[in-house]
């Protein structure tokens, strides 16, 4: 008897799965929206509390911690979710195995990160980063164990619990970071507030999801840890490389900008006297090369915060598509897999582009709303490029999630490794060609966006060869045409003030959707489908 015959897919099961997916999208999308809003509060409010130098220093530390942290989070969630979704009755034993796993993985990684902090600081030519990086290792240790609880919720399709944990942690993290920063504790306070939030959410998760209990309490045999380690290891390298794509430009910008200021000490005073209001801000008073470079990173981080909204807006789809694709491939349902792939990529491209074109159309005015004038002037051209690049990045990430969910980690690894190499080489070649300032930030954004576009195209080709489905070319063409029209409108639309900018942004988004309707990419069936998902989730 075949696997498909052993696990028949009936109409009722398909409807049940559709309802589950619909609720999952709504719950997690709402949580991710809340997480985005609270994350934006942190990123927009923090520069008003601390200097641009401290904000940039926080960006440097976060850029090193986040890739490793995201590997521990996403890899753990996917590993625990995968084994739980295959047999939900074993959720507790899989959870126990996941917690044991991180006594051997998460905790040692955190200790190793603290031990190598001086090497990272040396890479940046900034010994003062050693202490903050060592402290940040506590974030890695806490997140690795917390992710096990989220993986159990995702694998059992308890999306409401996963969403609740996301929202609770977002609130606690914002309170911790902004509270201790506001108390005048600087970079150490920011990192400490983050750690306190991680400790708090672990306690909340132990009540919301539940502790695994003792092995004697379960009838199911104990889950071996080796399969979880094997799967985690198979996606870990992919996740490390993928997350470094998101920060490689920041890391190289910090190092190379510091080198420029060190090598041009005689020119720095003249540079500062001409550019204090635009580039260095409070760093100008010290003329310290590492401070000046931190300020550059601070401006670029502000650009990234807005540019990534398109990626963050659709990332909820990855948490829903992963268990569905994993299940469909497990039961050899190729048609269901292709359906999930095409639908997810198509809607992701549409909604990510709807956000990206808004920022590309009027970047300086939108930066000027949450940030001071110097941030807006410095980063406007970079935002226009990076906002569009992140639309491609969103497609790239979802494609990689689908490949991993179907078990094709080899193709996922090829796509992410090639993209990181292109991004690193492009930035390494471009950054030294420009002096610190507006043009340098724009060059970084151009190099990174080009690499993201390359990655999206490569991942589509690999996904098509693996699953037989990818983003339809006609969809990509129609989205591009509609995006060009919307951006062109925004470039010629005069606005003034925050209210005028927001009204223009809404109009640009509406024009984009209208153009999609006119090109027949978005129709009545799509509207009915979106409303049906919302109805199932209510």
N, C-alpha and C positions, 0 to 999 in steps of 0.2 A: 504494500500500500504506500502511495506517495505521501510526502509531507502535506501537500495540498489537500489530499483526501482525508488525512488524519485531522486536519484543522479546517473544516469547510467554512467558506465565507458566505453566509446567508445574507438576504436583503436586510433582515432585522439587525444583524451584526454590523452591516455597513452603515445603517442609519444610526445605530448606537455610537459607532466610532465617529461618525460625522458630528453628532451632537457633542460628544466628548471633545473633539478637535475644536468645534466652534466655541464651546465654553472656555477651553484652554486658551484660545487666541484672545478672547475678550478679557479673561482674568489676567493673563500675563501681560497683554498689551497695556491694560490699565495700570498694572504695577510698574511696567517699564516706563510708561509715561510719567508716573509719579516719581520714579527714580530719576528720570531725566530732569524733571522740574526741580527736584531737590538738589540734584547734582549741579544744575545750573545756578541755583541759589549759592552753593558753595563757591563755584568758579567765578561768579559775578560779584559776590559780596566780599570774598577774600581779598581781592586787590584793593578794596576800599578800606580794609582793616589793616593790612600790612603793606610794606613798601613793594614796589615792583621787583626789587632785588629778592626779597623774601618769597614773593610769589613765584619768581623764576626758579629759586632754589628748591621750593616745594615741587615745581614741575620736574626738575632734574631727578629728585629722589623718587617721585611718583613714576617717572619714566623707566626707572630701573626696577622698582618693586612690581609695577603693574604687569609686565609680561610674565614674570614668574608666578605672581599671584593669580592671574587669569588662567594660567595652565593648571594650577592646583584646583581652582574652582570648576572650570569647564570640564577638565579631564575627569575629575571626581564625579561631577554630576552626570556626565555621560556614561561613565563606567558603572556607577551604582544604578542609574536609570535603565541601562541596557539589560543588566542581569535581573533587575526587578520586574521590568515590563515583560520579560519572557515568562515569568512565573510570579505574579503578584503575591501569592501566598508565602513566598520566601522573602518578603520585604525585610523582616527583622533580621534574618540570618545574613542577608546581603549587607545590611547596615552594619552589623557587627564586623563583618569582614572588611568593610570600608574603613571603619575606625581603626582596626588593627593595621590596615595597610599604611595609614598615615603615621603610625608610630615608627614605621620603617622608611617612609618617604617624606611626608610633610615636615615632620619635626627635624630630621637631619638636614633637609634643604634649608630650613630657617637658620639652623646653627651654622651651616656652611656659608650662607649669605652674610651673616654677621662677621664670620671669620675673614671673609674676603672683602669686606668693606674698604679697608685701606687700599686695596688694588683698584677698586672702582674709583675711589677718590683720586688716586694717582693718574688714572686715565683722563680725568677731567682737569688735571693740573690744579686741584683744589682740595688740599688736605682737610679743610674744614667740613667737608661732606662726610668724613668717616663716622663721626658720632651719630648724626641723623640716620645714616644708612644702617648702622648697627641696631639702633632703636627700631627701625622699620622692620627688622626681621620678625618682630612679634606679630606683625600683620600677617605674614606668611604662615606662621604656625597656627594662628587662630582660624584663618580662612580654610585651611585644609580640612580641619575637622568639621567646621560648619557646613561645608559643601556636601558632606555625606548625608546630612539631614535633608538638604534640598534635593539631592539625587533620589532619595527614597520618596519624597513627595512627587517628584516629576515622574518616576517610574510607575507609581501607582495611580498616576493621572489625578492626583490631588492638587490640581493647578491652583485652586483657591488658597491652599496653604502655602504653596510656593510664592504666589503673588503677595500674600500677607507678610511673609518673611522679608521679601524684597522691600516692601513699603516700610516695614518697621525698621529694617537696617538703614535704609536711606535717611529716615528721620533721626535715628540715633547718631549716625555718622556726621550729619550736618550739625547737630547740636554739639557733638564733641569737638569737631574741628573748629567751627566758628566760635564756640564758647571759649576754648583755651587760647585761640588766636586773639580774641577780643580781650582776654585777660593779660595780654602783653607777653605771652610766653614764646612768641616767635615760631621758628621752624620746629623746635622740639615740642612745643605745645600742639601744633597742628598734627604732628605724627602721633603724639600721645592720645589726642582726642580720637583719632582713627582707631587706635588699639583698644581703647575703652569701649568703643562701639562694637568691635568684633567680639569682645568678651561678653558684652550684653546680649548680642544676638544669638550666641551659642546657648545661653541660658533660656532665651525665649524659644528657640528651636527645640530644645529638649522637652518643653512642655507642649508646643504646638504639634510637632511631628511625633514625638515620643522617643524614649530611650529604647535601645534594642533588647534590653533585659538579658537574662541568663540563657545559655544554650538549653538548659533543662526545661525551659518554659515552652520550647517549640517542638512540634512533632517532626518538622522537616529536618533533614540532616544538615549539619553545619556547612555553610558555603566555604569552599576552599578559597584562600586568598590569592592563589597563583593566577587564576583566570582574570580576576580584577586587575592585578598587577600587570599582566600581559596586555590587557586591553588599554589600561592607563598608559603603559609604556608605548604602545603602538600609536596613540594619539598625542602623547606628550611632546614629542619632537615637533610634530605638526603645529601644536598650539604655541610652543615657544617661538617658532619661526614666524607664525602668523601675528603674534602679539608684538614681536620686535619690528614688524613692518609698520606698526602704528606709532612707534616711538624712535625709530632709527634716525629720523631727521632731527628730532630734538636732541638726541644724544650727540650726534655729530656736530650740530650747531653749537652746543655748549663747549665741546672740546676745541673746535676750530676757531670759534670766536675768541675764546680765552687765548689761544695761540696768537691770534691777530693782535689783540691788545698787548700781549707780552712783547711781541716782535716790533710793535710800532709805538713804543712808550713815548718817543719824542713827538710823535704826531697826535698822541691821545689828547693832550691838553687843548690843542687847536680844534680837534674833532669835537671834544666836549663843549667847548665854548660856542661852537656853531650849532650843536645838535642837542643841547640839554633838554629842551622842551619836547623833542621828538623821539629820542632814542634811549637815553640813559636815565632820565629822571633822577631819583635819589642816589643812584650809583655815581653820578657826576661828582659828588662831594668827596668821595674817597679816591677816585681814579684807580681803584683796585681792579686788575684785569678780570679776576673771577667774578666780582660783583657786576662789572659791566656786561660780561657774558651771560650771567644769570638774568639780567634785565632783558637781553635779547630773547632768551628762552621764554621769559614771561610774556613778552609781546606775541611771540609765535604760539604759545600755549593758548592765549586768548582766541587766536584765529582757529586753532584746532577745536576748541570747545564748541564754537558755533558750526564749524564745518562738519563735525561728526554727528550732528543732530539727525541727518538723514539716515545714517547707519544705525544709530541708536533707536530710531523710531520703528524700524522693522526687525530689530534683533529678536523681538519676542517670537517671531516665526521660527527661529532656530530651535527654541526650547520645545515647541510643539511638533515641528516636523521631525525632530530626531527620533523620539519614540515611535512615531507612526511609520517612518521609513524603516527603522530597525525591525519593527514587527512585520511589515509587509515583505521585507526581504527574508526574514526568518521563515515565513510560511510560503515563500516563493511566489508571491503575488506581484508579477512584473507589471501588470497593467496598473495596479494601484500605485506602485512606485512611480511610474511615469506620470500618472495623474497628479500625485503630490508634487513632483518636481516641477512640472510645467506651471501648475497653478501657483505654487509658492514663489517661483522666480518671476512670474509675470506680474503678480500684484506687488511684490517687493520692489521691482523696477519702477512701477508706476508711482507708488507712494514715496519711495526714497527720492525719486527725481522731482516730485512735487515740492519737496522741502529744499532740495539742492538748488533748483532754479531760482527760488526766492532769494537766497543768500548771494547767488552769483549775479543777480540783477541789480542789487543795491547794497553792496557790501559795507561801504563806509558808514552809511546812515544806520544800518543795523548794528554794526559794532559800536557805534556811538551811544546806543541806548543803554547797554549794561556797563560799558567801560568809559574811562576818561578819554579826553580828546586825543592824547598821545597814542593810546592803544588803537583807536579807530584810524588815525592817519597812517600809522606804521603798518597796520595789517590789512587794509582794505584790498589792495590788489591780490595779496596772498589768499584772502578768504574767497574771492571770486573763483580762483583756480581750485583750491582745496575742497570747496563745497561740491563741485562737480566730480572731483576725484573720489570723494567719499560715496557718491552714488555707485560708482563702479566697485568700490571696496565692499559695499553692502552686498552686492551680487556675488562678489568673490567669496565672502565669508559664508553666505548661505550655501553656495555650491560646495565648499569644503565640508560644511556640516552634513550635507546630504551624502557626500562620498564617504565620510567617516561613519555615518549612520548605517549605510549599506554594507559596511565592512571593507570598502575599497580604500584603505588607508594609504596604499602605495601611490595612487594617483593624487590623493589629497596632499601628500607630502611633496610630490614633484611640483605641484602648482605653487605651494607656499614657499618652497626653497628657491625656486626660480624667481619669484616675485621679490623676495627679500634681497637676493643678490642684485637684481636690477635696481631696487630702491637704494641700497647701500652704495653701489657704484655711482649711481646718478647724483646722489647728494655729496659723496666724497669728491666727485669731479667738479660739481657746481659751486659748492660753498667757498672754496678758496679763491674763486674768481671774483668775489664781490667783497667790498668793505661792509662792515656792520651797518645796518640801516634797512630802509624800506625795500630796496632792490634785493638785498640778501634774503629777506623773508619771502619775497615773491619767488625767487629762484628755488628756495627750498620747497615751496608749495608746488611749483611746476615739476620739479624732479619727482616728488612723491606722488603727485597725481598721475604723471605719466606711468609710473611703476604700477599704480593701482589699476589703470586701464589695461595695461599689459596682463596683469594677473587675472582680471575679469575675463578677458578673451581666452586666455590659456585654460582657465578653469571650466569655461563653457565647452571647450573642445574635449577636455578630459571627461567631463560629466556626460556628454553625449555618447562618448565611446563606452562608458561604464554602464549607464542606465538606459540609454536609448532616447533620452529626453534632455532638453536644456531650455534656456530662454529663447523663445521663438525670434528669429531674425526680424520678422515683420514687426514684432513688438518693440524690439530695440530701435528700429528705424523710426517708427511712429513716435516713440518717447523722445528720441533725439530731435526730430523735427518740431514737436510741440514745445520742447525745452528751449530750442533756439528762438522760437517765436515769443515765448514768455520772457526770456532774458532781454531780447531786443526791445520789447515794450518797456521793461523796467529801466533800461538805459536812457530812454528818451522821456521818462515820466518825471517831471520836476516835483520834488517834495520838500517839505521843511517841517522840523519838529518830530517828536516821537510819535504823536498821533497820526500825522501825515504818512510817516514811514510805515506804520503798522497797517494803515488802510491800503497803501500801495502794495504791501506784501500780500495781503489778502486778495487784492485784485489780480496780482500776478499769478498766484496759485489758482485762482478761479479761471483765468485765461488759459493756463496750462491744461486744466481739466476739460475746458470747452474745446480746445484744439484736439485733445485725445478723442472726444466725442466726434468731432468733425472728421478725423482720420479713421473713425470706426474702430478704434482700439478699445474704447470703453463705452459699453452700451447698456441697454435695459437689463440684460441678463446679469451683467456685472453688478449693477445697482441692486437687483433682487438678491444676488448672492451675498453682498455685503450686509444688507438689511437682515437676511436670514441668519447670518452668523451672529449679528447683534441680538436678534430675537432669541436664538438658542442660548445665548449667554446670560440672558436676563432671567 
